[in-house]
Structures are given as structure tokens and as C-alpha cells.
Amino acid sequence: MKAFYTLFAIFFFSVATYGQENVKKIVPVGDLYEVTIYYPNGNIMQHGFLNKEQKLHASWESYFQDGSRKCVATYDNGDKVGVWFYWKDGIKTKVTYKDNKIESVEEVDPVADPETKE
């Protein structure tokens, strides 16, 4: 579990580290704001939605610099909800959140899940 928290911390600190060098695009979409953050090489770093209070809301996706997926997440007014997926070194990890807390963590079998290689 400590490894997961470390991975999670690195994931969010990487946003802060790259934040000043990257281009951000914010577009109003109904009651939300669609946010896209790009790496200096033009690839998408993160894409998702913020609500009026600037809390993460609905889907949020993160990508490695080469364009491959890093994380697919869902938020409800800033709270982590539902099933999230993380990709690292060919391994896909499924994390389930309930009441903004981790309920379960499991590695997804790459043979049973063709999306693992994304």
C-alpha cells in the first residue's frame, strides 16, 4: 500500500513540476471547465474537468510524455470515486474508491485485459 501512495504522490507532484513549462487550455463546457495540459513536446499530459469551485469533477486522464496512458480517474466535486486505472511498466492497476477512500487495489491480468498495453 505504501508503494501505491508513493506512486500517487509522484503522479501529482509531476503536475506541479511541469506546470510552469506546459501549455494549459481551459474551455467552458456547460457548468464545467474542460482542462487540457500539454507537455512541452505537444503531447497531452492531463485532460479532465473542473467544476465552478475549481474542484476536479467527472473524468480525468493523465498521460506519460510519450503519449501512453498513465491514469484514468473519476471525481465527484473533488472526491475520488469509482474505479481508477493506473499504467506503469506494462502493468495495469485497478483502484476502487468509496467515500473518497481506497476500498481495494488489484493488478489487472494483462492476458485477460487487452487494454493493459495502452
N, C-alpha and C positions, 0 to 999 in steps of 0.2 A: 504494500500500500504506500510505503514511503517513496518508492520509485515512481508511482503514479503522481503523487503530489509534486515531486521534483520535476517530472515531465510537464505537469500543468503549469508550474511556476515559470519554467523556461519558456513555455509557449507564450505566456502573457508578457514576460519581460522582453521577449524578442520584438514584440509590437512597440514597446517604449524605445528600445534601442534603435529601431529602424524608422521610427515615427517622423523624425525631422528630415530624413533624406527621401521620403516617399511622397508620391502624389496621392492626394485624397480627393475623392469625388463624392459629393453628397447631393442627393436628389430627393425632393419631397415626393412621397407616394401616399396619397390619402392622408391618414393620420400618422404615418410613419415617415422616417427618413431612410432611404436606401444608401448605404455607405459602401464604397469600394476603395480599398487602399492598395496601391501598386508598389512593387519592388522597383528599384532604380532601373532594372533591366526590362521593365514594362509588364512583367507577369503580375497577376493578381496575388496579393499577399492575404487579404481578407475581404470578405464580402458578407454583408448582412444588413440588419435593420435596427434602428433606434426608435424609441417612442418619443413623445414630446418632452418627457423628463430626461431625455438622453440616456435612458437605460436600454441595454440590449434587449431586443424583443424579436420573436419569431426565429427564423433560421439564421445561422451564422456559420460561414465556412472559412477555413484557413488553408493556405497552400504553402508548400515549400517553394524556394526560389526557382526551382526547375519547373514549376507549374503543377507538380503532382500534389494530391490531397494530403493534408496534414490532419484536419479535424472537421467534422460536421456536427454542429451543435444546435440546440433549440433553447430559447429563453422565453420566459413569460414575465415581462416587466422587470427584467434584471435577475430573475431567479432561474437557475438551471433546472430544466425539466426534461422528462422523457429519455430517450436513448441517444447517446452521443457515440460517435466513432472516431478513433484516432488511428493514424497510419504512421508507422516508423519501421524502417529497415525491413520492409516486406511483411510486417506483422500488423494485423488489424485488431484493435482492442475495442470492445463494446463496453460502455459505461452507462449504467442506468441511474437516473436521478429521480428522487421523490422528495418533495418538500425541501428542495434546494440542497439536498444531501445525497451523497453516493449511496445507492442501495445495493448495487452489485457491479463487479468488474470481471470481464471474461475475455479471453483471447478467442478470436473467431478463427475457425478452421479454414485455412486457405484452400483446401480441396473442396470443401462444401460451399465456399463463398467465392464466386468468380470475381467479385469487386475488390477483393483483397489487394490485387496488384495495382490498383489505382494510386 
